[in-house]
C-alpha cells in the first residue's frame, strides 16, 4: 500500500471544508475515481495487445496492470512525458 500526503494551509483547509463534507473523503474519492479510469484504460490496452499477440492475460485486475507494465506496453506518465520531451 502506498501513502500519498498532501499539505495545505489551515485557511485552505477551511475553504475546502466549505466545498466538501470532509476534505479527506473528497480527496480519497477523487483519487479512487482517477485510479479506476486509469485501470480501465490499462486493461483495455492489455486486452488488445494480448489478443493480437496470443498472450494469456493474468487473472485479476491488479495482476493485469502489473502484466501491462511487465510487457512494456504501458509506461508511467513521467516516462511518457520524458520520452516526448527527448525524442530520439
Backbone atoms as SQL, in Angstrom:
CREATE TABLE atoms (id INTEGER PRIMARY KEY, chain TEXT, resi INTEGER, resn TEXT, atom TEXT, x REAL, y REAL, z REAL);
INSERT INTO atoms VALUES
  (1, 'A', 1, 'UNK', 'N', 0.854, -1.177, 0.000),
  (2, 'A', 1, 'UNK', 'CA', 0.000, 0.000, 0.000),
  (3, 'A', 1, 'UNK', 'C', 0.890, 1.227, 0.000),
  (4, 'A', 2, 'UNK', 'N', 0.530, 2.200, -0.789),
  (5, 'A', 2, 'UNK', 'CA', 1.277, 3.458, -0.863),
  (6, 'A', 2, 'UNK', 'C', 0.491, 4.557, -0.165),
  (7, 'A', 3, 'UNK', 'N', 1.204, 5.486, 0.410),
  (8, 'A', 3, 'UNK', 'CA', 0.579, 6.630, 1.069),
  (9, 'A', 3, 'UNK', 'C', 0.947, 7.891, 0.302),
  (10, 'A', 4, 'UNK', 'N', -0.056, 8.700, 0.031),
  (11, 'A', 4, 'UNK', 'CA', 0.157, 9.990, -0.620),
  (12, 'A', 4, 'UNK', 'C', -0.259, 11.057, 0.387),
  (13, 'A', 5, 'UNK', 'N', 0.632, 11.992, 0.655),
  (14, 'A', 5, 'UNK', 'CA', 0.355, 13.042, 1.624),
  (15, 'A', 5, 'UNK', 'C', 0.302, 14.385, 0.910),
  (16, 'A', 6, 'UNK', 'N', -0.714, 15.151, 1.220),
  (17, 'A', 6, 'UNK', 'CA', -0.863, 16.484, 0.646),
  (18, 'A', 6, 'UNK', 'C', -0.966, 17.467, 1.801),
  (19, 'A', 7, 'UNK', 'N', -0.166, 18.513, 1.743),
  (20, 'A', 7, 'UNK', 'CA', -0.230, 19.538, 2.785),
  (21, 'A', 7, 'UNK', 'C', -0.834, 20.805, 2.200),
  (22, 'A', 8, 'UNK', 'N', -1.791, 21.361, 2.927),
  (23, 'A', 8, 'UNK', 'CA', -2.379, 22.645, 2.564),
  (24, 'A', 8, 'UNK', 'C', -2.419, 23.510, 3.812),
  (25, 'A', 9, 'UNK', 'N', -2.529, 24.797, 3.618),
  (26, 'A', 9, 'UNK', 'CA', -2.552, 25.704, 4.761),
  (27, 'A', 9, 'UNK', 'C', -3.861, 25.537, 5.537),
  (28, 'A', 10, 'UNK', 'N', -3.871, 26.025, 6.747),
  (29, 'A', 10, 'UNK', 'CA', -5.075, 25.955, 7.581),
  (30, 'A', 10, 'UNK', 'C', -6.238, 26.697, 6.922),
  (31, 'A', 11, 'UNK', 'N', -5.953, 27.822, 6.299),
  (32, 'A', 11, 'UNK', 'CA', -7.005, 28.587, 5.621),
  (33, 'A', 11, 'UNK', 'C', -7.519, 27.829, 4.404),
  (34, 'A', 12, 'UNK', 'N', -6.610, 27.222, 3.642),
  (35, 'A', 12, 'UNK', 'CA', -7.043, 26.416, 2.500),
  (36, 'A', 12, 'UNK', 'C', -7.919, 25.251, 2.962),
  (37, 'A', 13, 'UNK', 'N', -7.567, 24.649, 4.092),
  (38, 'A', 13, 'UNK', 'CA', -8.370, 23.554, 4.632),
  (39, 'A', 13, 'UNK', 'C', -9.776, 24.058, 4.987),
  (40, 'A', 14, 'UNK', 'N', -9.848, 25.219, 5.615),
  (41, 'A', 14, 'UNK', 'CA', -11.152, 25.795, 5.945),
  (42, 'A', 14, 'UNK', 'C', -11.973, 26.053, 4.683),
  (43, 'A', 15, 'UNK', 'N', -11.312, 26.562, 3.652),
  (44, 'A', 15, 'UNK', 'CA', -12.006, 26.789, 2.388),
  (45, 'A', 15, 'UNK', 'C', -12.485, 25.461, 1.805),
  (46, 'A', 16, 'UNK', 'N', -11.667, 24.443, 1.911),
  (47, 'A', 16, 'UNK', 'CA', -12.033, 23.120, 1.413),
  (48, 'A', 16, 'UNK', 'C', -13.244, 22.579, 2.172),
  (49, 'A', 17, 'UNK', 'N', -13.287, 22.835, 3.466),
  (50, 'A', 17, 'UNK', 'CA', -14.433, 22.373, 4.269),
  (51, 'A', 17, 'UNK', 'C', -15.738, 23.000, 3.789),
  (52, 'A', 18, 'UNK', 'N', -15.658, 24.185, 3.224),
  (53, 'A', 18, 'UNK', 'CA', -16.840, 24.823, 2.674),
  (54, 'A', 18, 'UNK', 'C', -17.352, 24.055, 1.457),
  (55, 'A', 19, 'UNK', 'N', -16.424, 23.488, 0.692),
  (56, 'A', 19, 'UNK', 'CA', -16.769, 22.811, -0.559),
  (57, 'A', 19, 'UNK', 'C', -17.054, 21.329, -0.404),
  (58, 'A', 20, 'UNK', 'N', -16.570, 20.709, 0.659),
  (59, 'A', 20, 'UNK', 'CA', -16.713, 19.260, 0.813),
  (60, 'A', 20, 'UNK', 'C', -17.105, 18.920, 2.237),
  (61, 'A', 21, 'UNK', 'N', -17.873, 17.854, 2.377),
  (62, 'A', 21, 'UNK', 'CA', -18.280, 17.407, 3.709),
  (63, 'A', 21, 'UNK', 'C', -17.061, 17.196, 4.591),
  (64, 'A', 22, 'UNK', 'N', -16.103, 16.406, 4.092),
  (65, 'A', 22, 'UNK', 'CA', -14.782, 16.322, 4.723),
  (66, 'A', 22, 'UNK', 'C', -13.752, 16.326, 3.604),
  (67, 'A', 23, 'UNK', 'N', -12.752, 17.163, 3.690),
  (68, 'A', 23, 'UNK', 'CA', -11.727, 17.195, 2.647),
  (69, 'A', 23, 'UNK', 'C', -11.057, 15.839, 2.424),
  (70, 'A', 24, 'UNK', 'N', -10.849, 15.096, 3.504),
  (71, 'A', 24, 'UNK', 'CA', -10.199, 13.790, 3.381),
  (72, 'A', 24, 'UNK', 'C', -11.033, 12.838, 2.521),
  (73, 'A', 25, 'UNK', 'N', -12.346, 12.804, 2.771),
  (74, 'A', 25, 'UNK', 'CA', -13.222, 11.937, 1.973),
  (75, 'A', 25, 'UNK', 'C', -13.220, 12.366, 0.514),
  (76, 'A', 26, 'UNK', 'N', -13.247, 13.664, 0.264),
  (77, 'A', 26, 'UNK', 'CA', -13.255, 14.157, -1.104),
  (78, 'A', 26, 'UNK', 'C', -11.986, 13.725, -1.830),
  (79, 'A', 27, 'UNK', 'N', -10.841, 13.878, -1.171),
  (80, 'A', 27, 'UNK', 'CA', -9.566, 13.506, -1.784),
  (81, 'A', 27, 'UNK', 'C', -9.530, 12.002, -2.054),
  (82, 'A', 28, 'UNK', 'N', -9.953, 11.201, -1.086),
  (83, 'A', 28, 'UNK', 'CA', -9.977, 9.749, -1.284),
  (84, 'A', 28, 'UNK', 'C', -10.874, 9.373, -2.451),
  (85, 'A', 29, 'UNK', 'N', -12.051, 9.984, -2.545),
  (86, 'A', 29, 'UNK', 'CA', -12.963, 9.688, -3.644),
  (87, 'A', 29, 'UNK', 'C', -12.386, 10.131, -4.985),
  (88, 'A', 30, 'UNK', 'N', -11.751, 11.291, -5.022),
  (89, 'A', 30, 'UNK', 'CA', -11.163, 11.787, -6.264),
  (90, 'A', 30, 'UNK', 'C', -10.044, 10.859, -6.733),
  (91, 'A', 31, 'UNK', 'N', -9.193, 10.443, -5.821),
  (92, 'A', 31, 'UNK', 'CA', -8.098, 9.544, -6.178),
  (93, 'A', 31, 'UNK', 'C', -8.647, 8.195, -6.622),
  (94, 'A', 32, 'UNK', 'N', -9.615, 7.681, -5.907),
  (95, 'A', 32, 'UNK', 'CA', -10.220, 6.395, -6.262),
  (96, 'A', 32, 'UNK', 'C', -10.842, 6.433, -7.654),
  (97, 'A', 33, 'UNK', 'N', -11.540, 7.508, -7.971),
  (98, 'A', 33, 'UNK', 'CA', -12.161, 7.639, -9.286),
  (99, 'A', 33, 'UNK', 'C', -11.106, 7.722, -10.382),
  (100, 'A', 34, 'UNK', 'N', -10.024, 8.458, -10.147),
  (101, 'A', 34, 'UNK', 'CA', -8.963, 8.597, -11.161),
  (102, 'A', 34, 'UNK', 'C', -8.241, 7.279, -11.366),
  (103, 'A', 35, 'UNK', 'N', -7.994, 6.553, -10.285),
  (104, 'A', 35, 'UNK', 'CA', -7.359, 5.237, -10.380),
  (105, 'A', 35, 'UNK', 'C', -8.235, 4.297, -11.206),
  (106, 'A', 36, 'UNK', 'N', -9.539, 4.330, -10.971),
  (107, 'A', 36, 'UNK', 'CA', -10.466, 3.472, -11.705),
  (108, 'A', 36, 'UNK', 'C', -10.377, 3.741, -13.209),
  (109, 'A', 37, 'UNK', 'N', -10.374, 4.998, -13.593),
  (110, 'A', 37, 'UNK', 'CA', -10.286, 5.365, -15.011),
  (111, 'A', 37, 'UNK', 'C', -8.956, 4.883, -15.604),
  (112, 'A', 38, 'UNK', 'N', -7.872, 5.087, -14.880),
  (113, 'A', 38, 'UNK', 'CA', -6.554, 4.658, -15.365),
  (114, 'A', 38, 'UNK', 'C', -6.513, 3.145, -15.537),
  (115, 'A', 39, 'UNK', 'N', -7.036, 2.406, -14.555),
  (116, 'A', 39, 'UNK', 'CA', -7.035, 0.939, -14.652),
  (117, 'A', 39, 'UNK', 'C', -7.841, 0.469, -15.851),
  (118, 'A', 40, 'UNK', 'N', -8.991, 1.073, -16.088),
  (119, 'A', 40, 'UNK', 'CA', -9.824, 0.671, -17.228),
  (120, 'A', 40, 'UNK', 'C', -9.067, 0.881, -18.544),
  (121, 'A', 41, 'UNK', 'N', -8.341, 1.986, -18.658),
  (122, 'A', 41, 'UNK', 'CA', -7.560, 2.246, -19.875),
  (123, 'A', 41, 'UNK', 'C', -6.429, 1.232, -20.023),
  (124, 'A', 42, 'UNK', 'N', -5.733, 0.952, -18.925),
  (125, 'A', 42, 'UNK', 'CA', -4.637, -0.019, -18.957),
  (126, 'A', 42, 'UNK', 'C', -5.164, -1.394, -19.350),
  (127, 'A', 43, 'UNK', 'N', -6.281, -1.812, -18.765),
  (128, 'A', 43, 'UNK', 'CA', -6.829, -3.136, -19.059),
  (129, 'A', 43, 'UNK', 'C', -7.251, -3.243, -20.514),
  (130, 'A', 44, 'UNK', 'N', -7.767, -2.174, -21.081),
  (131, 'A', 44, 'UNK', 'CA', -8.160, -2.190, -22.494),
  (132, 'A', 44, 'UNK', 'C', -6.921, -2.346, -23.385),
  (133, 'A', 45, 'UNK', 'N', -5.853, -1.624, -23.068),
  (134, 'A', 45, 'UNK', 'CA', -4.609, -1.725, -23.835),
  (135, 'A', 45, 'UNK', 'C', -4.049, -3.145, -23.727),
  (136, 'A', 46, 'UNK', 'N', -4.060, -3.688, -22.514),
  (137, 'A', 46, 'UNK', 'CA', -3.540, -5.044, -22.302),
  (138, 'A', 46, 'UNK', 'C', -4.360, -6.075, -23.063),
  (139, 'A', 47, 'UNK', 'N', -5.670, -5.979, -22.988),
  (140, 'A', 47, 'UNK', 'CA', -6.518, -6.952, -23.672),
  (141, 'A', 47, 'UNK', 'C', -6.259, -6.935, -25.177),
  (142, 'A', 48, 'UNK', 'N', -6.183, -5.751, -25.741),
  (143, 'A', 48, 'UNK', 'CA', -5.919, -5.626, -27.184),
  (144, 'A', 48, 'UNK', 'C', -4.573, -6.249, -27.522),
  (145, 'A', 49, 'UNK', 'N', -3.549, -5.909, -26.760),
  (146, 'A', 49, 'UNK', 'CA', -2.201, -6.424, -27.009),
  (147, 'A', 49, 'UNK', 'C', -2.166, -7.945, -26.890),
  (148, 'A', 50, 'UNK', 'N', -2.762, -8.481, -25.845),
  (149, 'A', 50, 'UNK', 'CA', -2.749, -9.928, -25.629),
  (150, 'A', 50, 'UNK', 'C', -3.521, -10.651, -26.728),
  (151, 'A', 51, 'UNK', 'N', -4.665, -10.126, -27.117),
  (152, 'A', 51, 'UNK', 'CA', -5.447, -10.753, -28.191),
  (153, 'A', 51, 'UNK', 'C', -4.687, -10.742, -29.509),
  (154, 'A', 52, 'UNK', 'N', -4.034, -9.641, -29.823),
  (155, 'A', 52, 'UNK', 'CA', -3.296, -9.527, -31.085),
  (156, 'A', 52, 'UNK', 'C', -2.034, -10.387, -31.112),
  (157, 'A', 53, 'UNK', 'N', -1.510, -10.726, -29.931),
  (158, 'A', 53, 'UNK', 'CA', -0.235, -11.445, -29.867),
  (159, 'A', 53, 'UNK', 'C', -0.339, -12.835, -29.244),
  (160, 'A', 54, 'UNK', 'N', -1.569, -13.314, -29.012),
  (161, 'A', 54, 'UNK', 'CA', -1.754, -14.660, -28.460),
  (162, 'A', 54, 'UNK', 'C', -1.141, -14.844, -27.083),
  (163, 'A', 55, 'UNK', 'N', -1.243, -13.839, -26.259),
  (164, 'A', 55, 'UNK', 'CA', -0.677, -13.885, -24.912),
  (165, 'A', 55, 'UNK', 'C', -1.807, -14.074, -23.914),
  (166, 'A', 56, 'UNK', 'N', -1.619, -15.002, -22.974),
  (167, 'A', 56, 'UNK', 'CA', -2.617, -15.207, -21.922),
  (168, 'A', 56, 'UNK', 'C', -2.548, -14.055, -20.933),
  (169, 'A', 57, 'UNK', 'N', -3.718, -13.548, -20.586),
  (170, 'A', 57, 'UNK', 'CA', -3.777, -12.465, -19.600),
  (171, 'A', 57, 'UNK', 'C', -3.742, -13.046, -18.196),
  (172, 'A', 58, 'UNK', 'N', -3.107, -12.320, -17.313),
  (173, 'A', 58, 'UNK', 'CA', -3.100, -12.689, -15.900),
  (174, 'A', 58, 'UNK', 'C', -4.521, -12.638, -15.361),
  (175, 'A', 59, 'UNK', 'N', -4.736, -13.236, -14.191),
  (176, 'A', 59, 'UNK', 'CA', -6.051, -13.257, -13.566),
  (177, 'A', 59, 'UNK', 'C', -6.140, -12.135, -12.539),
  (178, 'A', 60, 'UNK', 'N', -7.162, -11.305, -12.668),
  (179, 'A', 60, 'UNK', 'CA', -7.390, -10.212, -11.722),
  (180, 'A', 60, 'UNK', 'C', -6.824, -8.904, -12.238),
  (181, 'A', 61, 'UNK', 'N', -7.550, -7.839, -11.955),
  (182, 'A', 61, 'UNK', 'CA', -7.184, -6.524, -12.470),
  (183, 'A', 61, 'UNK', 'C', -5.800, -6.068, -11.991),
  (184, 'A', 62, 'UNK', 'N', -5.482, -6.282, -10.729),
  (185, 'A', 62, 'UNK', 'CA', -4.177, -5.842, -10.229),
  (186, 'A', 62, 'UNK', 'C', -3.045, -6.561, -10.955),
  (187, 'A', 63, 'UNK', 'N', -3.195, -7.876, -11.132),
  (188, 'A', 63, 'UNK', 'CA', -2.172, -8.657, -11.843),
  (189, 'A', 63, 'UNK', 'C', -2.084, -8.220, -13.303),
  (190, 'A', 64, 'UNK', 'N', -3.200, -7.839, -13.887),
  (191, 'A', 64, 'UNK', 'CA', -3.209, -7.397, -15.281),
  (192, 'A', 64, 'UNK', 'C', -2.522, -6.045, -15.436),
  (193, 'A', 65, 'UNK', 'N', -2.709, -5.152, -14.487),
  (194, 'A', 65, 'UNK', 'CA', -1.994, -3.871, -14.529),
  (195, 'A', 65, 'UNK', 'C', -0.491, -4.134, -14.482),
  (196, 'A', 66, 'UNK', 'N', -0.070, -5.004, -13.565),
  (197, 'A', 66, 'UNK', 'CA', 1.359, -5.334, -13.472),
  (198, 'A', 66, 'UNK', 'C', 1.851, -5.981, -14.757),
  (199, 'A', 67, 'UNK', 'N', 1.033, -6.866, -15.359),
  (200, 'A', 67, 'UNK', 'CA', 1.414, -7.517, -16.603),
  (201, 'A', 67, 'UNK', 'C', 1.625, -6.486, -17.721),
  (202, 'A', 68, 'UNK', 'N', 0.775, -5.491, -17.788),
  (203, 'A', 68, 'UNK', 'CA', 0.920, -4.460, -18.812),
  (204, 'A', 68, 'UNK', 'C', 2.258, -3.734, -18.661),
  (205, 'A', 69, 'UNK', 'N', 2.656, -3.442, -17.426),
  (206, 'A', 69, 'UNK', 'CA', 3.964, -2.823, -17.202),
  (207, 'A', 69, 'UNK', 'C', 5.079, -3.806, -17.556),
  (208, 'A', 70, 'UNK', 'N', 4.937, -5.057, -17.113),
  (209, 'A', 70, 'UNK', 'CA', 5.976, -6.059, -17.359),
  (210, 'A', 70, 'UNK', 'C', 6.198, -6.292, -18.852),
  (211, 'A', 71, 'UNK', 'N', 5.127, -6.251, -19.628),
  (212, 'A', 71, 'UNK', 'CA', 5.236, -6.435, -21.076),
  (213, 'A', 71, 'UNK', 'C', 5.762, -5.187, -21.782),
  (214, 'A', 72, 'UNK', 'N', 5.829, -4.077, -21.062),
  (215, 'A', 72, 'UNK', 'CA', 6.334, -2.830, -21.642),
  (216, 'A', 72, 'UNK', 'C', 5.350, -2.151, -22.576),
  (217, 'A', 73, 'UNK', 'N', 4.062, -2.493, -22.447),
  (218, 'A', 73, 'UNK', 'CA', 3.080, -1.878, -23.338),
  (219, 'A', 73, 'UNK', 'C', 2.490, -0.596, -22.763),
  (220, 'A', 74, 'UNK', 'N', 2.778, -0.323, -21.516),
  (221, 'A', 74, 'UNK', 'CA', 2.400, 0.954, -20.904),
  (222, 'A', 74, 'UNK', 'C', 3.601, 1.489, -20.132),
  (223, 'A', 75, 'UNK', 'N', 3.608, 2.787, -19.940),
  (224, 'A', 75, 'UNK', 'CA', 4.653, 3.454, -19.162),
  (225, 'A', 75, 'UNK', 'C', 3.971, 4.447, -18.221),
  (226, 'A', 76, 'UNK', 'N', 4.712, 4.849, -17.216),
  (227, 'A', 76, 'UNK', 'CA', 4.183, 5.868, -16.318),
  (228, 'A', 76, 'UNK', 'C', 4.045, 7.183, -17.075),
  (229, 'A', 77, 'UNK', 'N', 3.237, 8.072, -16.552),
  (230, 'A', 77, 'UNK', 'CA', 3.084, 9.396, -17.172),
  (231, 'A', 77, 'UNK', 'C', 4.433, 10.114, -17.214),
  (232, 'A', 78, 'UNK', 'N', 5.222, 9.975, -16.166),
  (233, 'A', 78, 'UNK', 'CA', 6.540, 10.617, -16.136),
  (234, 'A', 78, 'UNK', 'C', 7.430, 10.080, -17.257),
  (235, 'A', 79, 'UNK', 'N', 7.388, 8.762, -17.480),
  (236, 'A', 79, 'UNK', 'CA', 8.186, 8.174, -18.554),
  (237, 'A', 79, 'UNK', 'C', 7.706, 8.650, -19.930),
  (238, 'A', 80, 'UNK', 'N', 6.381, 8.716, -20.109),
  (239, 'A', 80, 'UNK', 'CA', 5.843, 9.195, -21.387),
  (240, 'A', 80, 'UNK', 'C', 6.223, 10.653, -21.623),
  (241, 'A', 81, 'UNK', 'N', 6.129, 11.479, -20.591),
  (242, 'A', 81, 'UNK', 'CA', 6.485, 12.898, -20.718),
  (243, 'A', 81, 'UNK', 'C', 7.969, 13.059, -21.048),
  (244, 'A', 82, 'UNK', 'N', 8.801, 12.266, -20.412),
  (245, 'A', 82, 'UNK', 'CA', 10.248, 12.318, -20.669),
  (246, 'A', 82, 'UNK', 'C', 10.523, 11.930, -22.116),
  (247, 'A', 83, 'UNK', 'N', 9.889, 10.864, -22.597),
  (248, 'A', 83, 'UNK', 'CA', 10.089, 10.422, -23.978),
  (249, 'A', 83, 'UNK', 'C', 9.635, 11.480, -24.972),
  (250, 'A', 84, 'UNK', 'N', 8.544, 12.158, -24.672),
  (251, 'A', 84, 'UNK', 'CA', 8.040, 13.204, -25.558),
  (252, 'A', 84, 'UNK', 'C', 8.963, 14.411, -25.595),
  (253, 'A', 85, 'UNK', 'N', 9.578, 14.723, -24.462),
  (254, 'A', 85, 'UNK', 'CA', 10.444, 15.901, -24.420),
  (255, 'A', 85, 'UNK', 'C', 11.850, 15.603, -24.937),
  (256, 'A', 86, 'UNK', 'N', 12.193, 14.322, -25.057),
  (257, 'A', 86, 'UNK', 'CA', 13.512, 13.930, -25.571),
  (258, 'A', 86, 'UNK', 'C', 13.363, 12.912, -26.690),
  (259, 'A', 87, 'UNK', 'N', 12.770, 13.312, -27.819),
  (260, 'A', 87, 'UNK', 'CA', 12.612, 12.346, -28.914),
  (261, 'A', 87, 'UNK', 'C', 13.969, 11.939, -29.469),
  (262, 'A', 88, 'UNK', 'N', 14.056, 10.688, -29.884),
  (263, 'A', 88, 'UNK', 'CA', 15.342, 10.183, -30.396),
  (264, 'A', 88, 'UNK', 'C', 15.508, 10.497, -31.845);
